[in-house]
Amino acid sequence: DPPVESHCARCDLGQYSLKGLASCIMCSSTTFSDAPGSKACKACPAGKFDDPTTSSDTCANCPAHSDSEAASVKSTDCKCMPGYTGPDGGMCEECPEGTYKDTFGSEPCVNLCPANSNSPAGSDEITDCECNAGYEGDDGEVCTPCEAGKFTPTAGADDCTPCPPNSFSQVGSSEVTDCTCNRGYTGALFYVKGGEICEACEAGTYK
């Protein structure tokens, strides 16, 4: 008889042969072999599952934006990743703006960003929620409007910026052009860094 190693090389994909045995054994329904002459069968790695509709020498990929544990044996073992939602084993859609989802699975994206903040689509944690323009605060926290005399034009955790000298703004201002010259002062409604935009009225005039 030929040596076991030679015989093992004749085992087809999806089969294996233990040392000392003269026959090939089929892999179980939850494992596979992807090389001729395998001495053991393998379980599918994370992100894949053993699909009975395919040949026994492959694992099927989970749908986009979903994942599975190692040794998964059915499509429904694929769960939507955080930031996405959908049926187990099905297509996953990203959470809409202003929401987030920090768990795997089919749960809907019901977590809303705190007041006066927003998050991009597909967010997976509360700290993806950033303050809207005109508001300040830490990421993932309730944001408060810029106080009168200040503004912030960008979303995020930046502090509100004081208006240029001799100008003032309303609560919750988001642009420097929201800062207008005080009474007794006049000038353009834009600010060049380091320059004075509001100048005192000339002698003999008032505003």
Secondary structure as UniProt FT lines:
FT   HELIX           4..8
FT   TURN            9..10
FT   TURN            13..14
FT   STRAND          15..16
FT   TURN            19..20
FT   STRAND          25..26
FT   TURN            29..30
FT   TURN            36..37
FT   TURN            46..47
FT   STRAND          48..49
FT   TURN            52..53
FT   TURN            56..57
FT   STRAND          60..61
FT   TURN            64..65
FT   STRAND          66..67
FT   TURN            70..71
FT   HELIX           75..77
FT   STRAND          79..80
FT   TURN            82..83
FT   STRAND          84..85
FT   TURN            88..89
FT   STRAND          93..94
FT   TURN            97..98
FT   STRAND          99..100
FT   STRAND          111..112
FT   TURN            115..116
FT   STRAND          117..118
FT   TURN            121..122
FT   HELIX           126..128
FT   STRAND          130..131
FT   TURN            133..134
FT   STRAND          135..136
FT   TURN            139..140
FT   STRAND          144..145
FT   TURN            148..149
FT   STRAND          150..151
FT   STRAND          161..162
FT   TURN            165..166
FT   STRAND          167..168
FT   TURN            171..172
FT   HELIX           176..178
FT   STRAND          180..181
FT   TURN            183..184
FT   STRAND          185..186
FT   TURN            193..194
FT   STRAND          199..200
FT   TURN            203..204
//
